[in-house]
Amino acid sequence: MTSELPKTSVAETLAGKIVALKANGLPAATTRKCEDLLIDVVGLCVTARNEDYIASALAGWDDDGPCTVIGHRRTLTASGAAFVNGTAAHGEDFDDTFEGGPVHAGAVVVPAVLAACERHNPDGRMALIGIAVGTEVLCRLSLVVPKAVHKAGFHPTAIFGAMGAAAGVGAALGLNAKQIVDAFGIAGSMAGGIIEYLAEGAWTKRLHAGWAAQSGIRAALSARQGFVGPRTVFEGVHGLFHGFAHTTDGNYEALTGDFGTRWVTDTLAFKPYPCGTMAQPYIDCARRLAARGIKAEDIDAIVCEVAEGTVHRLWEPLADKQRPRNGYAAKFAVPYLLATGFVHGGVGLGAFTEAAIRDRAVLALAAKVKFVIDPDNPYPNNYTGHVRAAMKDGSVIEERQPYLRGGAQEPLTRQDVTDKFLLNAEHGGWSKAQSDAALKLLAGLYQGKIDLSSLRT
């Protein structure tokens, strides 16, 4: 076996490119995206801080330490803070999305890097390079064998998140190339996350981001102290892609080829609605149908053309997606989400309460929503929506959404990101004074010392 191993592995090539990067050498667009990620993730942590799953996550982590759990007085170790903050940031499914994956980078990488820097290297410039590197690695990994990880039953954010967090923390702490290779190798044995939460709306998807974040910290710190990991962790016959995508054949050039010279991070999308990403264009279509004066009672059926790769997560079993079992399951049920958007003019954080998911008008319309597979749908490279409303008078009315709002083709502005932060912070119980103070802190965080203590309220 030894003679068959590559002279230079994928991880070694990638690590060499990572250590060559400098924070002051990042493109302006990438720096700006990392600033947006910081604002967005902190707001998401605040909006979830009073939720029951965060209370459980915080209570279940028993290693107190010096690091900030955003929105809470209690402090934890770096790993513990990364776990709880990552779980909070991903908990409402309102976090960023990389459309080519799909993966959610910010909820993993930002908590991991902030906690590691707060404890071990409170230099804002290094936090910036760490967040940029970790996000880029996580997103690019999802391009090696597109859709295969989801198809195999795993959550790509969880699997690739551990690797992205290891890269980001490694860069932020100044690990050398050998140590980053070891960190990748170690994180490969920490990656995990099945998607069985879909069956009944269980909470486990929420912790995938947090678990990946803390795994990246542990992998990087272990590697810094000399713990050795397999350098062929990506392409090896028993490597990451073999285990989680059931193949070692992939486009590794998508990961390493122009790493550091072209930044896919710049294309990250910020969601307009707190729910599954691929559902969002269909919500837009539903809102436009309603805006045309169409009445729900005049609709006989709504047929959505969808990508085959989204069916098992967002459309089946259809009866459960038309009438979700609980609020969290509703976030991944396009018929319910579409109907909510039509009836209420949008989908907000309040659409997932027990009362909201029993709304008779919404459920009556959701029962009319069905799907057909469009073999030409461009998913996962582009997220689109196409609905046909068959009316009781025999007419058919169509609406299309050609891309994800908030994504590369219609990105949110800084003001949009800030407004989202303010809404999330208000939902989480912060006063305007607290929100304004947090925004002021975040605006200068990458230029100064990492001190998050003022976010512990």
MIPA-334969 format. One record per residue (C-alpha): z negated, y, x; residue in one letter. Coordinates in steps of 0.001 Angstrom, whole numbers, plus 500000, padded with zeros to 6 digits. Each point is the difference from the previous one (the first is absolute). Layout:
ZYXa ...
//
This chain:
500000500000500000m 499140502447502796t 503533500025501436s 501402500881496579e 497897503113499549l 501735503359500440p 499572501855503254k 499191503134498021t 498637499523496501s 500509502239496981v 496379501173500238a 500426500876503679e 503133502022499300t 498265501826497165l 496814500646501980a 502009501517502845g 501543502485497600k 496651500804498390i 498228500923503220v 502885502301500971a 499424502214496954l 498026503239500134k 498580501954497075a 501643503236501087n 503325498191500132g 500071499020496324l 502784501574497926p 498841502773497688a 500995497997496912a 497908497024501112t 496985502175500746t 500343501597496582r 500179496601498298k 496820498951501819c 498333503187498759e 501065499149496455d 498666496456500424l 496628501344501068l 499725502250496948i 501204497301497632d 497753497215501279v 496834502087499977v 500725501062496418g 500531496384498996l 496687498997501567c 498262502692497982v 501670499086496696t 498808496386500336a 496524500705501338r 498207499408496687n 501987496938498947e 498275496657499590d 502104498245502639y 498945502571502610i 496363499605499054a 500402496262500569s 501920500430503251a 497432502410501408l 497034497907498919a 501566496863501425g 500445501432503486w 496667499714501767d 500560501556503452d 498893503626499876d 501186502251502798g 501126503552500867p 503387500165498248c 500956501855496837t 500643498305496687v 501898502793498251i 498132501290496966g 496773498102500769h 496767500833501806r 499668496539501482r 501679499466503376t 501283496744501520l 501424498596503191t 503586500917500779a 501200496710498535s 497881500440496892g 501161503572499394a 503623498952500480a 499536497160497506f 498460502099497233v 502269503016500525n 503090497787500115g 498940498218496825t 499404503341498284a 503306501491501160a 501963497048498628h 497747499345497024g 501790502056497354e 503479499065501274d 500759503690500431f 500638499868503751d 503197500495501975d 502823497464500124t 502657499168502568f 503014499233497868e 501596497534502390g 496953497719499946g 498421500530497650p 496773500659501875v 497176502528499689h 499263501368503471a 497663502934499513g 497212498071498274a 499819497637502980v 500748502116503040v 498239503281499186v 496583498385499271p 500291497768503072a 500903502782502412v 497529502527498596l 497104497556500215a 500931498822503491a 500362503551501272c 496817501200498305e 498072497268501811r 501856499587503296h 502341502920500749n 499552503076497791p 503184501707501206d 502218501257497205g 503143499826502114r 499425496299500609m 499335499450496310a 503394501560499292l 501861497719502392i 498024497022498688g 500889500702496387i 503648500583500889a 500236496797502058v 498101497822497535g 502050501213497052t 503276499496501851e 499100496457501082v 498839498983496533l 503126501336498324c 502433498568502546r 498429496552499812l 500962499887496329s 503672500320501002l 500144496921502230v 500368497499497139v 500167502106496814p 498393498563496846k 499095496690501673a 496244500630500262v 499685500879496316h 502127497007499070k 497693497739502001a 497035501178497917g 498437502535502345f 499432503760499782h 502044501698502760p 497569502910500250t 497223497547500826a 502013497968502513i 501770502804501818f 497059502336499498g 497811498123502470a 502729500387502620m 500632503659499202g 496292500774500142a 499678498218503345a 502892502059501365a 498646503250498624g 496463499464501248v 501326498767503339g 502063503153500442a 497151502267498850a 497554498418502444l 502462500092502895g 500397496252500524l 502517498966502637n 503077497919499221a 498363496654500800k 497027500827497800q 502265500994497094i 501873496709500335v 496682498170499853d 498955502105497005a 503171498939498166f 499339496387500890g 496410500161498800i 500897501843496773a 502515497293499176g 497096497618499482s 498203502540497814m 502894500760497655a 499882498663496450g 500282500891496347g 501335497918497118i 501401501580496832i 498206497808497467e 498238503148498756y 503075500310497771l 498831497103497809a 497137501840498315e 499759503436501596g 497299499034502516a 498861502550502578w 501163498334503208t 503172502033500528k 497762503027500349r 498178498597503006l 503170498944501812h 500440503455501510a 496351500241500995g 499917496516501495w 503135500713502023a 498503503288501209a 496792498417501271q 501935497087501497s 502080502417502051g 496862501644501370i 498414496676500926r 503216498776501617a 500460503163502065a 496377500115501155l 500067496321500943s 503230500481501940a 498533503007501812r 497234497733501244q 502429497398501306g 500331497532497119f 503422498369500259v 502420499562497108g 503416498256499915p 502751502315501201r 502542498226497785t 497973500789496882v 503055501281498127f 502910497705500890e 498146496894501150g 500531496605498404v 496502500319498525h 500027503787499809g 499480502593497293l 503407499670498374f 499907496219500093h 496653500038498213g 500593502715497431f 503787500135499545a 500750496317500711h 502578500889502643t 500168501253503566t 503550501275499553d 499850503731499430g 501384503340501014n 497501500843502724y 502224502897501048e 498882501685496774a 496505499970501485l 500632500902503623t 503589501228500365g 499606503755499678d 496219500128499711f 498749503416501071g 503383501703499730t 500574499591496250r 497034500145497626w 500190498122496714v 496575501504499283t 501830503190499053d 501372498266496875t 496636498928498544l 499770500547496251a 497037501449498128f 499633498687496466k 500085502204496912p 498127497348497973y 496931497838500883p 501634496592499545c 502457497532501485g 502738501763501947t 503023498198498562m 498853500869496462a 500191503727500601q 503746500604499450p 499697498171496654y 497184502328498969i 502258502948500781d 502739498474497836c 497543499496497127a 498799503570500209r 503568501259499796r 500676497797496961l 497012501533498251a 501060503503501043a 503278499437498162r 498073499811496741g 500272496232499572i 497244498484497859k 498358496730500987a 500239498652496482e 503792500441500077d 500356497783503083i 500861496346499467d 499773498957503674a 499969501449503499i 501785497962502654v 499369500834503659c 502322498953502793e 497801498937502918v 500087498559503500a 499389496252500230e 497422500581502753g 497724501975497660t 499932497588497065v 497120497770501085h 497701502963500593r 500919502512497319l 501717498123497150w 498673496458499650e 498369498561498006p 501636502501497662l 497345499719497275a 497278500899502510d 502021502969501234k 500494501233496442q 496286499668499277r 498085500051503312p 496611498315500226r 498222502958501606n 500591503412501514g 500812498748503461y 502506497443498744a 501621502844498060a 500906501724503273k 502494497184500671f 501385499602496470a 503231501941499537v 500238499550496195p 496540501535499582y 500690502761502541l 503358500855498488l 498500500160496522a 497134502171501211t 502421502413501623g 502011500192496772f 497061500416497621v 497826502315502107h 502587501832502100g 498792498540503277g 497663497518501700v 496797501391501477g 496711498631501272l 498753499847496421g 502677497505498974a 498007497018501284f 496747500172498100t 499123497237497557e 500689502382497129a 503369501065501413a 501323496474500413i 499224499273496336r 501901503038498697d 501851498647496961r 502988502303500334a 500464499062503646v 499655496273499385l 502403500105497057a 502691501530502198l 499171497795503005a 500669496946497828a 503594501184499663k 500583500253503768v 501940497200501697k 501945499576503229f 503175498573501464v 500672499474503693i 502557502274501618d 501460498088502989p 501238503273501502d 496643501777499922n 499428501558503459p 496284499068500220y 498202500169502412p 502127502625501753n 499949502224496929n 497904499963496817y 501955500779496857t 499508499892496247g 502461499165497220h 499014499596496347v 502030499407496857r 498345500837496703a 501633498086497143a 499341502019496874m 499528498616496503k 503080501943498858d 502133497981502441g 500395502688502651s 499039499492503658v 498471502731502133i 499773499619503786e 498038501740502717e 500222499543503759r 497809501060502884q 501957499550503248p 497048500195502395y 496228500246500274l 498725503517499441r 497730500917502879g 502130497943502390g 502581500872502611a 502524501335497486q 497527502220498146e 496914500366502194p 496821501703498920l 499305503383501553t 496758500777501842r 498886501865496904q 500719496903497892d 497877497891502358v 497232502588499904t 500109500207496211d 499746496207499821k 496985500133502329f 498299502564497765l 500579497903496881l 498703496877501719n 496952501799501355a 499199501421496554e 500327496513498495h 497555498756502623g 497442502631499075g 500432502522502806w 499640503693499318s 502769502421500908k 497836501281502862a 499725496483501419q 503738499461499671s 500868503309501637d 497625499298502884a 501536496556500497a 503530501409500031l 498961502556502614k 498503497236502156l 503082497798499698l 502350502859500862a 498568500174503514g 498879496412500558l 502863498986502289y 499417503043502238q 496268499610500520g 497129497558500030k 499788497236497418i 496899500871497999d 500036498626496473l 496329500552499178s 500781502702497437s 501902497405497911l 496822497945499415r 499151501334496558t 
//
